[in-house]
Amino acid sequence: MKSRYKRARPQPEECGVWLDASQLKNKSHQAVIPCTSSRFNPLSRRQSTDSVLVEFTQTKPPPFFSKQTSMYSFYSPAGNRSKQHSIAEIDPFAHKTSPECEKSAQKAPNVMKPSPIVCRLKSSLQYLARKDLPKLAYQRLKGKSPGVIFLPGFASDMNGQKAVALEDFCKSLGHSFIRFDYTGCGNSEGNMKECTVGKWKKDVLSILDDLSEGPQILVGSSMGGWLMLLAALARPEKIAALVGVAPAADHFVTVFNQLPLEEKKAAEEEGEWKIASKYSEEGFYTVPYSFIKEAENHCLLNSPIPITYPVRLIHGMKDEDVPWHVSLQIADRVLSTDVDVILRKHGRHRMSEKEDIKLLVYTIDDLIDKLTTLG
């Protein structure tokens, strides 16, 4: 006998995250505070009347999704791109499945599986040969403009979560993407102890000059945010926009200058400085004293920064390595009027949590829409 009760149709579920940077500004639980830079940056030496958009964001924990969850709606980016994206294309932690994997999944027993079978499509490792300079390891996807180039942080490499997630995102949109290792880091040639900020800046310029085509969005994490600014000043014709993630502009010089006089003299005499870091197995990084002196030639925050492209700065307020005030200083110094500072209330320095990376992806997607519309 048929049941007289009809089974309820599953209702669409919300993902629980903000979809893009433009929609972030319209959420009721987000405080958007237009303010003058001097109010939030007491270290500023000049009074600026340019408004800086400061966004305090906090997302709720992502809801649990089982394999049986139905997704009735898909996210379709704004602008003039008509393509709709499934959750696997916009979620940096969800990846496509190859035909070979699909065949193997079909042969599997018809039972509930805890997770789908996944095969990730990866770009191949290549090397950029340079005259009289170490070879740089990189991975590149060719595609549409604007392209995206990821700049990792100090002593980091191109295989971090943010870099891989951005590669998958750019692949889903058909845009070009490059990630690489600095000299002395990862798979690149060279000795890290002999590197300087100036040498790593040359690495970024080599990638821009020899590998990129068309305008690029530079995404710099930590020290990569400093190099991002330096590269933009050196190659303004190559840049479409900048996205800094906990950007560490002038960081080493600023921290060193805050040391007691005795410690600075000891570092000068010993020829090296041990900077504490929880990311090192030893608990500190040993930085040559010459590295600090050379880095002084690349400091930016003491004067206006002649950058006029769109700039997005994302920083965690729980960052114990680079204070979030640095992002406000950068926003104050750049000449661009299109500057957004997004502060994550519980974000830490690496900004590698799932919600952090989603925010980064959606911010870049919003920039691509903006640049495509303007173009």
C-alpha positions as CSV (number, residue, x, y, z in Angstrom):
1,M,0.0,0.0,0.0
2,K,1.3,3.4,-0.9
3,S,2.1,5.8,1.8
4,R,-0.1,8.8,2.0
5,Y,2.7,10.9,3.1
6,K,4.9,12.5,0.5
7,R,8.6,12.7,1.0
8,A,9.7,16.4,1.3
9,R,11.8,17.6,-1.6
10,P,15.3,18.5,-0.3
11,Q,15.8,22.2,0.1
12,P,18.7,24.1,-1.3
13,E,21.5,24.6,1.2
14,E,23.6,27.6,1.6
15,C,27.3,27.1,1.7
16,G,27.8,29.5,4.6
17,V,30.5,31.6,3.0
18,W,30.5,34.9,1.2
19,L,30.6,34.6,-2.5
20,D,32.8,37.4,-3.6
21,A,34.3,40.7,-2.5
22,S,31.5,42.8,-3.8
23,Q,28.9,40.8,-1.9
24,L,31.1,41.0,1.2
25,K,30.2,44.7,1.5
26,N,26.5,44.1,1.6
27,K,26.3,41.6,4.4
28,S,24.5,42.8,7.5
29,H,27.0,41.3,10.0
30,Q,29.9,43.0,8.3
31,A,31.1,46.5,9.4
32,V,32.3,48.6,6.6
33,I,33.9,51.7,7.9
34,P,35.0,54.4,5.5
35,C,37.7,56.4,7.4
36,T,40.7,58.6,6.8
37,S,44.0,56.9,7.0
38,S,45.4,59.1,9.8
39,R,42.7,57.9,12.2
40,F,43.7,54.2,11.9
41,N,47.4,54.8,11.2
42,P,48.9,57.0,13.9
43,L,52.4,56.2,12.6
44,S,51.6,58.1,9.4
45,R,53.8,61.2,8.8
46,R,51.3,62.8,6.5
47,Q,47.6,63.6,6.8
48,S,45.6,62.1,3.9
49,T,42.0,62.8,3.0
50,D,41.8,59.7,0.8
51,S,39.3,57.2,2.2
52,V,40.4,53.7,2.9
53,L,37.8,51.0,3.0
54,V,38.3,48.8,6.0
55,E,36.3,45.6,6.1
56,F,36.1,43.5,9.3
57,T,35.0,40.0,8.3
58,Q,34.1,37.0,10.3
59,T,32.5,33.9,8.7
60,K,30.6,31.2,10.5
61,P,32.0,27.6,10.5
62,P,31.2,25.8,7.3
63,P,28.2,23.4,7.6
64,F,28.8,19.7,7.2
65,F,28.0,18.3,3.7
66,S,27.5,14.6,3.2
67,K,27.8,12.8,-0.1
68,Q,24.0,12.9,-0.5
69,T,23.7,16.7,-0.2
70,S,22.0,18.2,-3.2
71,M,23.2,21.5,-4.6
72,Y,20.3,23.1,-6.6
73,S,22.0,26.4,-7.3
74,F,25.4,27.3,-8.6
75,Y,27.5,30.4,-8.2
76,S,27.6,32.5,-11.3
77,P,30.2,35.3,-11.1
78,A,29.1,38.8,-11.8
79,G,30.3,40.8,-14.8
80,N,30.2,39.7,-18.4
81,R,31.3,36.1,-17.9
82,S,28.2,34.0,-18.6
83,K,29.7,30.6,-17.6
84,Q,28.2,29.0,-14.5
85,H,30.4,27.3,-12.0
86,S,29.7,24.3,-10.0
87,I,30.8,24.1,-6.4
88,A,33.7,21.9,-7.5
89,E,34.9,24.8,-9.7
90,I,34.7,27.6,-7.2
91,D,35.6,25.7,-4.0
92,P,39.5,25.7,-3.8
93,F,39.3,22.5,-1.8
94,A,37.1,20.7,-4.3
95,H,38.7,19.4,-7.5
96,K,37.8,17.9,-10.8
97,T,37.8,14.2,-11.5
98,S,39.5,12.8,-14.6
99,P,37.7,10.3,-17.0
100,E,40.0,7.5,-15.7
101,C,38.9,8.2,-12.1
102,E,35.2,8.3,-13.2
103,K,35.5,4.8,-14.8
104,S,37.1,3.4,-11.7
105,A,34.4,4.9,-9.6
106,Q,31.7,3.3,-11.8
107,K,33.3,-0.1,-11.3
108,A,33.2,0.2,-7.5
109,P,30.5,-1.5,-5.5
110,N,27.2,0.4,-5.2
111,V,27.6,1.4,-1.6
112,M,27.8,4.7,0.2
113,K,31.3,6.1,0.0
114,P,32.6,8.6,2.6
115,S,34.2,10.8,-0.2
116,P,34.4,10.8,-4.0
117,I,37.4,9.5,-5.8
118,V,39.6,12.4,-6.8
119,C,42.4,12.8,-9.3
120,R,44.0,16.3,-9.3
121,L,45.1,17.8,-12.6
122,K,48.5,19.5,-12.0
123,S,50.7,21.8,-14.0
124,S,54.2,20.4,-14.6
125,L,57.4,21.6,-13.0
126,Q,59.7,23.5,-15.3
127,Y,62.8,25.6,-15.0
128,L,63.5,29.2,-16.2
129,A,67.2,29.4,-17.4
130,R,68.7,32.9,-16.9
131,K,72.1,34.2,-17.9
132,D,74.5,34.3,-15.0
133,L,71.6,33.7,-12.5
134,P,70.3,30.6,-10.9
135,K,67.5,28.7,-12.6
136,L,64.0,29.3,-11.2
137,A,61.6,26.4,-10.7
138,Y,58.0,27.3,-11.8
139,Q,54.7,25.8,-12.8
140,R,52.5,27.6,-15.4
141,L,49.0,27.4,-16.8
142,K,48.4,29.2,-20.1
143,G,45.1,31.0,-20.5
144,K,43.3,34.3,-20.7
145,S,44.3,37.7,-19.3
146,P,44.5,39.0,-16.8
147,G,46.8,36.3,-15.5
148,V,47.6,35.6,-11.9
149,I,51.1,35.2,-10.4
150,F,51.5,33.9,-6.8
151,L,54.5,35.2,-4.8
152,P,55.2,33.0,-1.7
153,G,56.5,34.2,1.7
154,F,60.0,34.1,3.3
155,A,61.5,30.6,3.2
156,S,58.4,29.2,1.6
157,D,57.7,27.6,-1.8
158,M,55.1,27.4,-4.5
159,N,53.4,24.3,-3.1
160,G,51.4,26.0,-0.3
161,Q,47.7,25.7,0.0
162,K,47.0,29.2,-1.3
163,A,49.1,28.8,-4.4
164,V,47.5,25.4,-5.3
165,A,44.0,26.7,-4.6
166,L,44.6,29.7,-6.9
167,E,45.9,27.4,-9.7
168,D,42.8,25.3,-9.5
169,F,40.6,28.4,-9.6
170,C,42.4,29.9,-12.5
171,K,42.1,26.6,-14.4
172,S,38.4,26.6,-13.9
173,L,38.1,30.0,-15.4
174,G,40.6,29.5,-18.2
175,H,42.9,32.3,-17.0
176,S,46.7,32.0,-16.9
177,F,48.5,31.3,-13.7
178,I,52.1,31.1,-12.6
179,R,53.6,30.0,-9.3
180,F,57.4,29.7,-8.7
181,D,60.2,29.3,-6.1
182,Y,62.6,32.1,-5.3
183,T,66.3,31.6,-5.6
184,G,67.5,29.3,-2.9
185,C,64.0,28.1,-2.0
186,G,62.0,25.0,-3.0
187,N,63.2,23.5,-6.3
188,S,65.1,26.6,-7.5
189,E,68.8,26.7,-7.7
190,G,70.9,28.9,-5.4
191,N,71.9,29.3,-1.8
192,M,69.3,31.0,0.4
193,K,71.9,32.3,2.8
194,E,73.3,34.4,-0.1
195,C,70.0,35.8,-1.1
196,T,68.7,39.3,-0.5
197,V,65.5,41.2,-1.0
198,G,67.0,42.7,-4.2
199,K,67.8,39.3,-5.6
200,W,64.3,38.0,-4.9
201,K,62.9,41.1,-6.6
202,K,64.9,40.2,-9.7
203,D,63.4,36.7,-9.5
204,V,59.9,38.2,-9.7
205,L,60.9,40.5,-12.6
206,S,62.3,37.5,-14.5
207,I,59.0,35.7,-14.1
208,L,57.1,38.8,-15.3
209,D,59.5,39.5,-18.2
210,D,60.1,36.0,-19.5
211,L,57.0,33.9,-18.7
212,S,53.9,36.2,-18.4
213,E,51.8,37.5,-21.2
214,G,49.5,40.4,-20.9
215,P,48.5,42.2,-17.7
216,Q,48.9,40.3,-14.4
217,I,47.3,40.2,-11.0
218,L,50.2,39.8,-8.5
219,V,49.2,37.9,-5.3
220,G,51.9,38.3,-2.6
221,S,51.8,36.4,0.7
222,S,53.8,37.8,3.6
223,M,57.2,38.8,2.2
224,G,55.8,38.2,-1.2
225,G,53.5,41.2,-0.5
226,W,56.6,43.3,-0.2
227,L,58.1,41.9,-3.4
228,M,54.8,42.4,-5.1
229,L,54.9,46.2,-4.4
230,L,58.6,46.4,-5.5
231,A,57.8,44.5,-8.8
232,A,54.8,46.7,-9.5
233,L,57.0,49.8,-9.2
234,A,59.6,48.3,-11.5
235,R,57.1,47.0,-14.2
236,P,54.0,49.1,-14.0
237,E,53.1,48.2,-17.6
238,K,52.8,44.5,-16.6
239,I,50.5,45.0,-13.7
240,A,46.7,44.9,-13.6
241,A,46.1,44.7,-9.9
242,L,47.7,43.7,-6.6
243,V,46.4,41.4,-3.8
244,G,48.4,41.2,-0.6
245,V,47.9,38.5,2.0
246,A,49.4,39.6,5.3
247,P,51.8,41.7,3.3
248,A,55.2,42.2,5.2
249,A,56.4,45.4,3.6
250,D,59.7,46.6,5.3
251,H,59.2,43.8,7.8
252,F,62.8,42.7,8.5
253,V,64.1,46.2,8.7
254,T,61.2,47.4,11.0
255,V,61.7,44.5,13.4
256,F,65.4,44.8,13.5
257,N,65.3,48.6,14.2
258,Q,63.0,47.9,17.2
259,L,65.6,45.7,18.9
260,P,67.6,47.0,21.9
261,L,70.8,48.6,21.0
262,E,72.9,45.8,22.5
263,E,71.2,43.2,20.3
264,K,71.7,45.2,17.2
265,K,75.4,45.7,18.0
266,A,75.8,41.9,18.7
267,A,74.2,41.1,15.3
268,E,76.6,43.5,13.6
269,E,79.6,42.0,15.3
270,E,78.5,38.3,14.7
271,G,77.4,39.0,11.2
272,E,74.0,37.4,11.6
273,W,70.7,37.9,13.4
274,K,68.5,35.1,14.7
275,I,64.8,36.0,14.2
276,A,62.3,33.9,16.2
277,S,59.8,32.0,14.1
278,K,57.4,29.1,14.9
279,Y,57.6,28.1,11.2
280,S,61.2,27.0,11.5
281,E,62.2,23.6,13.0
282,E,64.9,25.3,15.0
283,G,62.5,28.0,16.3
284,F,64.3,30.8,14.5
285,Y,65.7,31.8,11.2
286,T,69.3,32.9,10.9
287,V,69.4,36.1,8.8
288,P,72.8,37.6,7.7
289,Y,73.4,41.1,8.9
290,S,74.2,42.0,5.3
291,F,70.6,40.9,4.4
292,I,69.2,43.5,6.8
293,K,71.4,46.3,5.5
294,E,70.6,45.5,1.8
295,A,66.9,45.3,2.6
296,E,67.0,49.0,3.8
297,N,67.4,50.0,0.2
298,H,64.0,48.6,-0.6
299,C,61.8,50.0,2.2
300,L,58.6,51.6,1.0
301,L,56.5,52.8,3.9
302,N,58.4,56.1,4.6
303,S,57.1,57.8,1.5
304,P,54.2,57.7,-1.0
305,I,54.1,54.6,-3.2
306,P,53.3,55.6,-6.8
307,I,51.0,52.6,-7.5
308,T,47.6,53.4,-9.1
309,Y,46.1,50.0,-9.8
310,P,43.4,48.3,-7.8
311,V,44.9,47.0,-4.5
312,R,43.3,44.5,-2.2
313,L,44.9,43.7,1.2
314,I,43.7,40.8,3.4
315,H,45.1,40.6,6.9
316,G,44.3,38.5,10.0
317,M,43.9,40.4,13.3
318,K,45.4,37.5,15.2
319,D,48.6,37.8,13.1
320,E,51.5,37.4,15.6
321,D,54.2,37.9,12.9
322,V,53.2,40.9,10.9
323,P,50.8,43.3,12.6
324,W,47.6,44.1,10.6
325,H,48.4,47.8,10.9
326,V,51.0,47.2,8.2
327,S,48.2,46.7,5.7
328,L,46.7,50.0,6.8
329,Q,50.1,51.7,6.3
330,I,50.4,50.3,2.8
331,A,46.8,51.4,2.0
332,D,47.8,54.9,3.2
333,R,50.9,55.1,1.2
334,V,49.8,53.8,-2.2
335,L,48.4,56.5,-4.5
336,S,45.6,54.4,-5.9
337,T,42.1,55.4,-4.9
338,D,40.8,51.8,-5.4
339,V,42.0,50.2,-2.2
340,D,40.2,47.7,0.0
341,V,41.6,46.4,3.3
342,I,39.9,43.3,4.6
343,L,40.6,42.4,8.2
344,R,39.8,38.8,9.3
345,K,39.0,39.0,13.1
346,H,40.4,35.5,13.8
347,G,42.8,35.2,10.9
348,R,46.4,34.3,11.6
349,H,49.5,35.1,9.6
350,R,49.4,32.3,7.1
351,M,45.8,32.8,6.3
352,S,45.5,29.1,5.2
353,E,42.2,28.1,6.8
354,K,39.5,27.0,4.4
355,E,37.5,30.2,4.8
356,D,40.6,32.4,4.5
357,I,41.4,30.8,1.1
358,K,37.9,31.1,-0.1
359,L,37.9,34.8,0.7
360,L,41.1,35.1,-1.3
361,V,39.7,33.3,-4.3
362,Y,36.5,35.3,-4.3
363,T,38.4,38.6,-4.0
364,I,40.5,37.7,-7.0
365,D,37.4,36.6,-8.9
366,D,35.8,40.0,-8.2
367,L,39.0,41.7,-9.4
368,I,38.9,39.7,-12.6
369,D,35.3,40.7,-13.2
370,K,36.2,44.3,-12.6
371,L,39.2,44.4,-14.9
372,T,37.3,42.5,-17.6
373,T,34.4,45.0,-17.4
374,L,36.7,48.0,-17.6
375,G,38.7,46.4,-20.4
